[in-house]
Amino acid sequence: MTYPGRILRWLNGQAYLLLGLTALAWGGNTVAGRLAVGRVSPMAVVSLRWLIVLVVLLILTRASVGSEWRRLLPRWRFILLMGGLGYTAFNAIFYWAAHHTTAINMGVVQGVTPAMVMLFAFLIHRTPIRAMQAIGLAVTLVGVAVATSRGEIDVLLTLAFNVGDLGIALASALYAGYTVGLRDRPAAAPLAFFSAMAASAFLTSLPLLAAEVALGTVIWPGPSGWAIILYIALIPSLLAQLGYMRGVELIGGSRAGLFMNLVPILGPIMAVLLLGESFALYHALALVLVLGGIWLAERAGGRAAAAAGPPERSGP
């Protein structure tokens, strides 16, 4: 095996590193979402990103998809639902929200995802939530509340939240549902399954793109817009999604979902460095709470996994 091949094989088994790199890529996605404003419209981003991902996957995996279709076809409703909600709806709301809030807030508010993952895992699969995990999740939610309220108690009391922040929270709920759903994915090769999901995402995005065209709000990308779309397609959409799926397989959806809490750290850092956005005191407080929450919850999750034996898996 070649040296690069050994590195890839080693990386494939490193759940924490894979999930950390995934969070970095998704943190960059918040910056890309803001950069896309005025350069390419939200639904155009969604459709074009998944078209690119689908073409790349079909080139790389045409043989495996052909041999795995018998396993995938009976689950076409599941695949359509997962791709439509976890990819298309999530992305559509995410890039729409980018027009109404900052990249810093987009990153911080996504910290609510792990709490939703644990809640949905409990409701759907009865995955237990330990006391320390619950405390960690509560701390994380307080951090998200600080971010969405911009540190103003009046916002919390009057529920006068920014519509973009609420959009990110809704998108995070959709992705949490997708994460929990991965546990029940078809017993097919990961790349073949992801190819089917990308096809589902592209197909379900077309009606939204058609609506954008009909309303006259579509903005087709120029050179800078294409650069943003290529980054979104190849890094957050392709490589990060594969890394996340592998991380879920290695340590389970509930624990893997906790690494979404790194997005509120990495996204704002990149927003400050690359976009020049202002970093306020309430952002710092929110990040401290989110980091404290992930530490408490992951510590409890690691102990629970060690006591229970092999982690839940999303597939072979």
N, C-alpha and C positions, 0 to 999 in steps of 0.2 A: 504494500500500500504506500502511495506517495505521502510526502510530508504534509501537504495541504489536506489530503484525504484523512490522515490521522487527526489533524486538528478538527476537521468537521465531525469526525466520528466522536471525538472527545467532547466537543461542544454539544453534540446531540444529547449527551447524558447529563449535562450540567443545568439542572432546572433553574437554579437561582440566577446564573449568568444569563441564560436564555431569556428569562423573564425580566431581568434588569435591562438587557438590550432592547427588549420589546417595549418596555416603558419609555426608554430613551427615544425610540422611533415614534411612539405615540405622543410624547412630549413635543417632538418636532412637528407632528401633525397639527398641533394647535397653532403653531407659528405659521405653517403653510396655509391653514384655514384663514387666518387673518390676511396673509399676503394675497390670497386669491380674491379678496373683496375688490371689486372694480376691474379685475383682470379676467375673471371667468365666473359665471353664475353657479349657484350651488348645485343644481341638478345636472348641469353640464359636467361639473367636477365628478359627481357620483357616477354617471354613466360612462364617461371616458376612462376613469380610473379602473373600473371593473372590466371594461372592454380590453384594456391593455393587460391587466392581470390574467384575464381569460386566454388571450392569445399566447402569452408567455407560458402559461401552464399547459395549454394544449400542445405546444411545441415540445415542452420538456416531458410531458407525461402521456402522450397519445397512446403509447403501448399499454400502460397500466390502466388507463381509463377504459380502454377497449376490453381488457380482461376483467375489470371490476364492475362493469355496468349491471351485471345480473344481481349483484348485491345492492347496488344503489337504486335501481329502478323501482323496486317495491316500496322504497322509502321516499318516493318523490315528493309526497306532501310534506313530510318532515323537512326535507332539504329546501323546498320552496319557502316554508315558513321560517326556517332558520336563516336562510340567505336574505329573505325579504325584510325580516325584522332586525336581525343582528347586524346585517351589513347595509342594506339599502336604506331602511328607515333611520337607523342610527346615523349613517353618514349624511343623509338629507337634512335631518334636524341639526346635526353638528355644524355643517357648513352654513345653514341658514342662521344659526345662533351666532356664528362668527361675525355677522353683519350688525349684531346688537350688543356685543360685549367685548371685553378685552381678551387677549390671548392668556394673560395671567389668570383671569377668572375662569376661562375655559379649562385651564389646567387644574386649578384648585378644586373646582366644583366636581370634576370627574372623580375626586376622592370619595364620593358617595358610592361608587360602584361596588367596592368590596363589601360594604354593609348590605347592599341589595343582593349580592351573590349569596352571602350567608343566610339572609332572610329567605330568599327563594329556594335555596338548597334545603332549608328546614321545612318549608311549606310543601315542597314537591317530593323530596326524597327523605324527609325526616332526619336529615343530617344534624346531629346534636350540636348545640352551641354552648360551649363552656362559659362559666361565669367571667373568666378573664377575657375571653374573646368578646363577650357582650360589652364589657367595660371598654375594651379597645375600640370596638365599633362605635360606642357612644361618644368616646373622645373624638374619633374621626368625624362623626356627624356634627359635633359642636364646631370643629374646625371648618367644615364646609359651610355651616350656618354663619360663621364669622365672615367668611369670604363673600357669600351671596348677599349678606346684609351690609357689606362694606364697613363692618365694625360699628354700625349705628343701631342702637336698640330700637329706635322708632321704626326702622324698616321691619324688624322682627315683629313688633307689636301690631303694625298695620298691614303686614304681609305685602308691602310695596316692593316686591323683588323685581329686579331687572328681567325682562322677558327673555333675554339671551341666556341668562344664568338658569332660568327655569327650563329653557330648551335643552341645555346641557344636562341638567338633572334628569329630564325625561329620556334623553338619548342614553344616558348611563344606565337607566333602568332597563332599557331594551338590550343593552350589551350584557348586563348581568343575567338576564333571562337566557341569552345566547350561551353564556358561559356555563350555566347550569345544564342547559340542553345538550352540551357537548358530551356529557356523560352517557347519553343514550344514542349517540350517533351510530350509523350503520357500521358493521364490521368489515370495512373496506380499507384499503391502503390510504394513509393520510393524504397524500398528494391527489389521489383520485377523488377522495371526498371533498377536498378543498376546491378542486376543479369544478365539481358539481355545484358547490356553494357559490363559486364565482359566477358560474353560468346563471344560477338563480338570482344573484344580486344584479347582474347586468339586465336580465329580462324584466325583473320587477322595477328597475329604475326607469325603463323606457316610458311608461305612462306618466311618470313625474316629469321627465324631460319634455314629453309632448305637451304637457300642461304649461310648462315654462315657456315653450315656443309659442303656444296659442295665446298666452297672456302678454307676449311681447317683452318678456323680462330676461330672455336668454342672452348671455354674453359668451360668444365663442372665443376660445383662447387665442391670443397672439403668441409671440415667442416667449415672453415671460410667463404667460399662462400655461403654455405647454411644459415649460421647465418645472413649474409647480406641480402640474398633474403627473409628470413622470416621477418626480420624487414621491408624491403621495401613492402612486400605483406600485412602485417597486420596493419602497421601504416600509411605510406603515401598513400598506394593504397586503403585500406579498410576503416579504421576509418576516415582518413582525407577526402576522397572523399565523404563519407556520411555526414560529417560535413559541407563540402563546399556546397553540394546540398541543405542541410537544410538552410544554410545561404543565399543562392540565393533565396530560397522560402520566407524567412523572410524579406529581405530588397532589393531584386532585384539584377540582374546580374551586373549592372554598379557599384553599391556601394559595393557589395561583392567582385568584382574584385579588388577594391582598396587595399584590405587586402593582396593581393599578394605582395604588396610593403613591407610587413613585412619580407618576405623571404630574401630580400637583407640585412636585419639587422641581423636576427637570423642565417641565413646560414653562413655568414662570422665569426660571433662570435664562432659558433661551429667548423668551419674550423680551426680557430686559436687555440682553446682550445684542440680539439681532433686530429687534423692533424699536428699542429705546423706550419701552413703556415704563411708567413710574411704578416703583415698588414701595407700597405704603406700609405703615406699621401693622395694620390689620392683616395684610398679606403674611407678614412674618409670624404673627400670632397664629394664623390659620395653619401655616406650614408646620409650626412646632406641634400643634395639636394633632395634625394628620400624621406626622412622623411618630409621635408618641402612641397614637392609636394603632398604627401598623406594627410597631414593636411589641405592644402588649398582645395584640391578637395573634400575630405570627408566633410569638413565643408559646402561647397557649395551644395554638394549632399544631406546632411541632411536637409538643409533649403528647398531645392527644393522638397524633399519627404514630408516634413511637410506641405508645401503649396499645394501639389498636392493630398494629401490623401493617400490611401493605396498604397503600393509599387507594382511594377510589380512582378508577381510570375511565377515560372517555372513549376508549377503543383499544384495538390491538396495538 
